[in-house]
């Protein structure tokens, strides 16, 4: 698995990053501070020439001697002062991030670490592309940095380690700049090949970071691990438990927290609380408790009557949903026996999900009695409905993971695998 993803990362096409880098020159002055050569010595761009999208095709048609960001300087490049200022604004404007820095000592440490990371010109250029051409990528990375540093302080990391952690957080998603932005559109449905490309972005980012001697080895390792999970369900290498570094554990949790809180829904913090409780086996327990403690400090909004009615209706239908799921479980056991490798992977993931649901009080066998117990409690009904939706998203994630881990499944003609594939596609359609 590791070798497969490494090969994919090495073959990453720079087309999308090159396009974004040259398009940056359409909105601000971008100059070649050194001449740009092709791999066979052809001079493509003279030193001092302004670079914009008009040069994209010329550069794309050649393999470059060095990465394009090593040769370009942006007039309005990201600076350490800007990083610190934007972090400070985030703390002031977003309640959750304000709670991260409620203690003066935490605030000083957070802002100090972000404002003192190593930022060589090439990395400053990449962050500038992320800020101006990468959509929400830059803002997300800054949010991850604040959350990661808060957790790092709780883990009693030393100042140099916090500085390295801040760098890892700010750079963890730079591999996304090498992915076709069309894949990231909300209405775009990823196929198996695109999902594998997405799963390779931590490797792409790690290779970029490791080329910079300014960053200690721990930075590249944390970047590589930011989508791993403690139970082994993450990617790109499926690491488990102690195989993941402390900084990696911090980064993977911070990434999830930032992603959930970035949604515009008013219930984002409540959903985050549910996710952490439902997936307690995937994240470091001590770190999760630190985040849950912050979430408990937020005021709990009252559920309006309309929302309460919708949630009550959802709970009423859950019994039927889980009756169907029980039938599906029986089918899975039958199909898994005919396709041992795929079946074992899928069964293990489903069993882990059911175990988490049981811990959260939403196991199929518990549901009906729980619904009776809370039928006159709108707040509890709302939380259970959210938990049910989260369970559906978890199941969709498992289905996507199967097709990613077993890319030949889509075209297989092995009878047992065909049965599993068809069952997964049918289940996926029902989850829509």
Secondary structure, 3 states (H helix, E strand, C coil): CHHHHHHHHHCCCCHHHHHHHHHHHHCCCEEECCCEEECCCCEEECCCCECCHHHHHHHHCCCECCCHHHCEEECCCCCHHHHHHHHHHHHHHCHHHHHHCCCHHHHHHHHHHHCCCCCCHHHHHHHHHHHHHCCCHHHHHHHHHHHHHHHHHHCCCCHHHHHHHHHHHHHCCHHHHHCCHHHHCCCCCCCHHHHHHHHCHHHHHHHHHHCCCCCCHHHHHHHHCCCCCCECCCCCCCCEHHHCCHHHHHHHHHHHHHHHHCCCCCCHHHHHHHHHHHCCCCCCHHHHHHHHHHHHCCCCCCCCHHHHHHHHHHHHHHHHHHHHHHHHHHHHHHHHHHCHHHHHHHHHHHHHHHHHHHHCCCCCCCHHHHHHHCCCCHHHHHHHHHHHHHHHHHHHHHHHHHHHHCHHHHHCCCHHHHHHHHHHHHHHHHHC
